[in-house]
Structures are given as structure tokens and as C-alpha cells.
């Protein structure tokens, strides 16, 4: 139960080694039957071990089970693997269908962030769609007084404006990310983006 309580925080902090150690210590029956633990295992396989196919198999199995605790997150992670494999259209289709019926603000936000990423993978003609998705998402987050995703939303805005060559707007959003972001890896990535902007 403890791993479930701390997984997200440790994952965001990049403590994959600790999480993997804890998951490996669990009995096989729990690793095979507890859907949330299976989701955690697949997430580590994907992000930490880069075992895309093994992670895909687990995410697909969880998607087929359609359980409320893991369904949306498994869809998001699976669509991310599709993007890595160059299958942006498949990812967009999955996420557009998913977002239509989602009522939970946190899940909706996670889906929309991944959808923005998927649209980005389709190229410049989809940048207006990205901005539209992000505008709707940040408005919803503000209405619900939810601040947890602002950093990631600003990062997506920054990338779109950077790609469009609107560097002043990109810089504005990247600076907001630096102020809000606690994850050292994401902060470093954003600092790199800012350095690149200043080199133009």
C-alpha cells in the first residue's frame, strides 16, 4: 500500500531506482493481479528501462480490462508509446475519443496534455488545435482551482510558440515553467530551451 501512496511523487522526482526495487520486492501474485501495481510496473518498464514493447503489452491489457483506476492512465501511456513509434495519428484518435467523455478534471487535463503532444507530432498544421486544447484546459484548471498541471501546460505552450518562431511568447511560458516546476529534469530541459531561445 505504501508504494501506491508515494509512487507518483517519487516518479516525478526521478527516483526510478527506488521504485523498481520496491516493485521487485512485491510477491508475484500481487504484481500479477493488482492492476495499479501492474500499471506502475509498465510505467517503469517504459520510462526507466525503455522496454516499449513489454510496457505496451501491459498497457493494452489494462485498456482491455477497462477498470476505472487504470484505464485512462494506461491509454495515456500507451498513446505516448505510439508517439515514440511514430504513430501520432493512432495516438490522436485514441486520445480524442478518450477526452470526449471524461468528466474528471485531473484525468481530463492529463488526456489533453498528451493530446497536445500528439497534435505536435502531426506537425505545424495542428498548432492551432494545440493552443485551443491548452486554452480550454488551463481555463478548466483555473475554474477548479487546480494548480498541479500549470507547469506542464505552460511547457506545451512554450514549445508551440517556439516552433512557430514567436520567441517572446515562448520565453514567457518557459520562465513560468522554471518558477513552478519542482522536477529537476524538467527544469533543466526548460533551461536548455531558454538558452536555445537566447541563441537565436
C-alpha positions in Angstrom: 0.0 0.0 0.0 2.9 2.4 0.7 4.2 2.3 -2.8 0.7 3.4 -4.1 0.8 6.4 -1.8 4.3 7.6 -2.9 4.7 6.3 -6.4 3.7 9.5 -8.2 5.8 11.7 -6.1 8.9 9.5 -6.4 8.3 9.1 -10.1 8.1 12.8 -10.6 11.3 13.2 -8.7 13.1 10.7 -11.0 13.6 8.1 -8.2 13.0 5.2 -10.6 15.7 3.0 -9.0 13.9 3.0 -5.6 10.5 2.3 -7.2 11.9 -0.6 -9.3 13.5 -2.0 -6.1 10.2 -1.8 -4.2 8.2 -3.3 -7.1 10.7 -6.2 -7.4 10.2 -7.0 -3.6 6.5 -7.5 -4.0 5.2 -11.1 -4.2 4.4 -12.3 -7.7 0.7 -12.7 -7.0 0.3 -9.0 -6.2 2.5 -8.0 -9.2 0.3 -10.0 -11.5 -3.2 -9.3 -10.0 -3.2 -5.8 -8.6 -4.0 -3.6 -11.6 -2.4 -0.4 -10.2 0.8 -2.3 -9.4 0.8 -3.7 -13.0 0.3 -0.1 -14.3 3.3 1.1 -12.1 5.4 -1.8 -13.4 4.6 -0.9 -17.0 5.3 2.8 -16.4 8.7 1.9 -15.1 9.4 -0.5 -18.0 8.6 2.3 -20.4 10.2 5.3 -18.8 13.1 3.8 -16.9 14.0 0.6 -18.8 12.9 1.8 -22.3 11.2 -1.6 -22.8 8.5 -0.2 -25.1 7.0 -3.5 -26.3 6.8 -5.1 -22.9 5.2 -1.9 -21.5 2.8 -1.7 -24.4 1.6 -5.3 -23.8 0.7 -4.4 -20.2 -0.9 -1.1 -21.0 -3.0 -2.8 -23.8 -4.1 -5.5 -21.3 -5.1 -2.8 -18.8 -7.0 -0.9 -21.5 -8.9 -4.0 -22.4 -9.9 -4.6 -18.8 -11.4 -1.0 -18.7 -11.1 -0.6 -15.0 -11.7 3.0 -13.7 -8.5 3.1 -11.6 -6.1 2.3 -14.5 -8.0 2.8 -17.8 -7.3 6.5 -18.6 -3.6 6.4 -17.4 -3.0 3.2 -19.4 -4.5 4.9 -22.5 -2.3 8.0 -22.0 0.9 5.9 -21.5 0.1 3.7 -24.5 -0.5 6.7 -26.7 2.8 8.1 -25.6 4.5 4.9 -26.8 2.6 5.2 -30.1 4.1 8.7 -30.4 7.6 7.3 -29.8 7.0 4.8 -32.5 5.9 7.5 -35.0 2.2 6.6 -34.8 0.9 10.1 -34.0 -2.4 9.6 -35.9 -3.3 6.5 -33.8 -2.4 8.3 -30.6 -4.6 11.3 -31.6 -7.5 9.1 -32.4 -7.3 7.2 -29.1 -7.0 10.5 -27.1 -9.7 12.4 -29.0 -12.1 9.5 -28.2 -11.0 9.4 -24.6 -11.3 13.1 -23.9 -14.9 13.3 -25.3 -16.4 11.5 -22.3 -14.0 12.4 -19.5 -15.6 14.4 -16.6 -12.9 14.3 -14.0 -10.7 17.4 -14.2 -7.4 15.7 -13.4 -7.9 12.9 -15.9 -9.2 15.4 -18.5 -6.1 17.5 -18.0 -3.7 14.5 -18.3 -5.5 13.5 -21.5 -5.4 17.0 -23.0 -1.7 17.4 -22.3 -1.0 14.1 -24.1 -3.3 15.1 -26.9 -1.4 18.4 -27.3 1.8 16.4 -27.5 0.2 14.1 -30.1 -1.0 17.0 -32.3 2.5 18.4 -32.1 3.7 15.1 -33.5 1.4 15.6 -36.5 3.1 18.9 -37.5 2.7 22.6 -37.8 -0.8 22.5 -39.3 -2.1 21.3 -35.9 -0.6 24.0 -33.8 -3.9 25.9 -33.6 -5.5 22.8 -32.2 -2.8 22.5 -29.6 -3.4 26.1 -28.4 -7.2 25.5 -28.4 -6.8 22.4 -26.2 -4.4 24.1 -23.9 -6.6 27.2 -23.6 -9.6 25.0 -22.6 -7.5 23.0 -20.2 -6.0 25.9 -18.3 -9.4 27.6 -18.1 -10.9 24.4 -16.6 -7.9 24.1 -14.2 -8.3 27.7 -13.1 -12.1 27.3 -12.6 -11.4 24.2 -10.4 -8.6 25.9 -8.6 -6.2 23.2 -9.7 -2.6 24.3 -10.0 -0.7 21.0 -10.3 -0.6 21.0 -14.1 0.2 24.6 -14.8 3.9 24.0 -15.3 3.2 21.3 -17.9 0.6 23.3 -19.7 3.0 26.3 -19.9 5.7 24.0 -21.2 3.4 22.9 -24.0 2.5 26.5 -24.9 6.2 27.3 -24.9 7.0 24.5 -27.3 4.3 25.6 -29.8 5.3 29.2 -29.7 9.0 28.3 -30.0 8.2 26.1 -33.1 6.2 29.0 -34.6 9.1 31.4 -34.1 7.2 33.5 -31.6 10.1 33.6 -29.2 8.9 36.3 -26.8 5.8 34.3 -26.0 7.8 31.0 -25.8 10.2 32.7 -23.4 7.3 34.0 -21.2 5.9 30.4 -20.9 9.3 28.8 -20.3 10.0 31.3 -17.5 6.7 30.3 -15.8 7.7 26.7 -16.0 11.1 27.4 -14.3 9.2 29.2 -11.5 6.6 26.4 -11.0 8.5 23.2 -11.8 9.9 21.1 -9.0 11.2 18.2 -11.1 14.9 18.9 -11.7 15.0 17.1 -15.0 12.0 19.1 -16.4 13.6 22.3 -15.0 16.9 21.5 -16.7 15.1 20.8 -20.0 13.3 24.1 -19.8 16.5 26.0 -19.0 18.0 24.4 -22.1 15.0 25.6 -24.2 15.6 29.1 -22.8 19.3 29.0 -23.7 18.4 28.0 -27.2 15.9 30.8 -27.5 18.6 33.3 -26.4 20.9 31.9 -29.1 18.6 32.9 -32.0 
